[in-house]
Amino acid sequence: MKRLLATTAIVAGAMFFAPTAYAGPLCTNTVTVGSGGSVTTQSLLVAGACVAAGDKIFGDFAVGGAAPATGSASFTFLDPFGSVTLGFSGSFPQASVGTLHYSVGVSAAGLAAGWLITSLQKDFTVNASPNTTGPASAELIGTTNPLTSPAVAIDCIRTANPSGGSCPQVALFAGVDSLTIDEQLTTAANSVVTALSDTIGQAQVPEPASLAVLGLGLIGLGAVRRRV
């Protein structure tokens, strides 16, 4: 009985801790999109540009290396609360290395309803270069900064001719209210990447009232235990 009470108290105590607070996007101009809506990559790269999609806010976009500054980004989600899939379309050239950086946070309404980010899934599409028939491959590495618990460490490969690989990959972690995401894409010779997709998953934490009831119940159990 003592072991049960101790274990229950530890679990309940963990539930009372506040989620890890990371720096959310810095926004001076926010565009709201419906599910399936898209914006140009060029508009995302403007300082202070953000996109509100469902209960998520995306911003702080930056690209480096051979990552294309043209193309578009689409946002697919369930209203009003739910996971959001961010899809990038463009043409990433062969034998190149490029980077993508952005931040995402849960909106005030989402946080009030108890939603936190708890997973990140990454995938991409690779094809052989035009007018070639040989094998093609590319590698996608994804991390977050600051580190989550456990840390996100996505490293997956896709191939074409033949089709295969280890994507998509999903990282699960303790709930956070925002994330800063970095990814690096490396293409081999004869390989072109035409799309990237990130799915920001979430879970709903117990409401404060429910936590209070649970705490009172544990106190009651402790009192009963002392009387026995």
N, C-alpha and C positions, 0 to 999 in steps of 0.2 A: 504494500500500500504506500509506504514512504517513497519507494522508487517511482511509482505512478504519479504521486503528487509532485515530486521533484521534476520529473520529465514534463508534466503538464505546465508547471510554473515557468520552466525555461522557454517552452514554446510560446506561451502567452506573453512572456516578457519580450521576446523577440518581436512579436506582433506590435507591441507598443512603441518600438523604436521608430523614429522618423526615417523616411527613405533617404538614400544618399542624394544630396542636392548638387547637381552639376550646373555649369554655366550654360544657359539656354541661348538661342540665337539672338543676336543684336539686330533689331529691326528699326528702320526708319520709314519703310514703305512696305506694307503687307498687302498682298493680293489674295483674295479668297477664291478657291476653285471648288467646283463640284466634282464628284467621283468620276474619273475618266478624263478630267480636264487636264490641259497641258500648258506649259509656258516655255518660251525659248530659253536655251542655255545662256545666250548672251544677256537676257534680262536678269537671270539668276545671279550672274557674276558681277552685277552692279553693287557697290558697297551699300549695305543696309537693306537690300532687297530680301523679302521673306514671302513665303507662301503658307497660307492657312488651309489645311486639308483635313476635314473631319475635326477630330480633337487634337491634331498635331500642328505645330508651327515649325517650318523648315527655313533655314537661312544660313548665312556665313559660307556660301558656296565659293569654292576656289578649285582651279585645276592647275596641273603642272606637267612638265615633260611633254609627251606627245598626246595627252588627252585633248579631245576636240573641244574648242570653245564655241562650236556651232552645233545645231541639232535641237532637241527638245527634251523636256522632262514631263512625264505624266504621273498623275496621282490617283490611285484607286483605293477606295475605302468604303466602310459602312457608316452611315450617319445614324445618330450623332457621335457614337463612340465605337471604336474598333481599330483593328490593325490597319496600317496604311502601307501600300506597296508603291515605292517610288521607282519609276522606270526611266532610264536614260536611253535615248536613241541618237545615233550618230555613226561615224566611221572612224574607228581607231586603227591606225595603219600597222602593217607588218613590221616585225623586228624592232619593236619600240617598247618604251616604258613610260607610263603616264600615271598621274595621281589625281585623286578626287577627294575633296574635303568638304564636309558640311556639318551643321548642327541640327538637332531636332529636339523639341520639347513638347510636353503635354500642355494643352491649353488650360486656362484657369477653370473653365467649366469641367474639363476632364479630371483635373486634380480634385475639384470639389466633389465629384462623383466617385472618387477613390481609384482612378485608373493610373497605373504606372507602366513604364516600358520594361518588359521582361525578356525580350528576345530580339535577335537580329538575324535575318536570313539573307544570304547573298547568292546571286546567280548571274550568268552572262551568256551571250550567244557568240559562237565563233564559227567562221566560215573560211574555206580556202580562198586565197586571193583570186580575182577574176583571171580567166584564161589559164588556170592551172588545175591540175587534178591530183597533186600530191597531198600528203597528210598535212594537217594544220593543228595547232594547239596554242593555248594561252593559259596563263596562271593569274588568279585573283587572290590577293592578300587583303584581309580586312581587320582593322583594330579600332579600339576606342581610346580616347584620351580625355579625362582621366580613365584609369582602368576600372572596369566593372568587377564584380565579385560573383563567380570567377571571371577572369579576364577573357575578353573576346580575342580569339586567335584563329580566324578563318583563313584557310589556305587551300584553295581548290583549283582543279585543272579541268578544262574541257578540250576535247579533240574533235576534229572533223576528218572524214576520209580515212578511217571509219569514225563514226560518231561515238563518243564515250566520255569518261571523266568522272570526277568526284564531286561535282556540283549538282544541285544546290547544297550548301552547308548552313546549319542553324546553330547559333550560339545562344545558350540560356544563362540568365544571371538574375541576381536579386534586383527587385524593382527599383528603378530610378525615375526621376521626373524629367530628365533630359540627358542627351548624349551628344558627344562630338565624335564623328565617324571619319576615319581615314581609310582609303583603300588604294592599292597599287595594282595596276594591271600590266602584265608583261606578255607581249605577243612574240611568237616564234616567226621565223621566215615562212612566207607563204600563208600567213594567217591574218585575218581581219576580224575584229570584234565590232559588231553592229548594235549591241544592246547590253545594258547592265540593269539589274533589278535588285533593290533592297526592300525587304519587308520588315517594318517596325512592328513587332508584336507587343501585346500588352495584357495585363491581368488586373482585376479589380481587388483592391485590398479591403479588409473589413472596415465598415463605417465606425467612427468614434463611439457612437452609442452602443454598437455591438461589442466593441472592445471593453467598454465600461461594464456591461453586463457580464462578460466573461471574467473580468477581474473580480467583480463581486462574488461570482460563483466560486472562484478559487479561494477567496477569503473564507467563504462559508465552508468549503471542504476542509480547509485548515482548522477551522474552529471545531468541526465535527471530529476530526482526527484527534485533537487534543483532549476531547471529552471521552474518547473510547479508552 
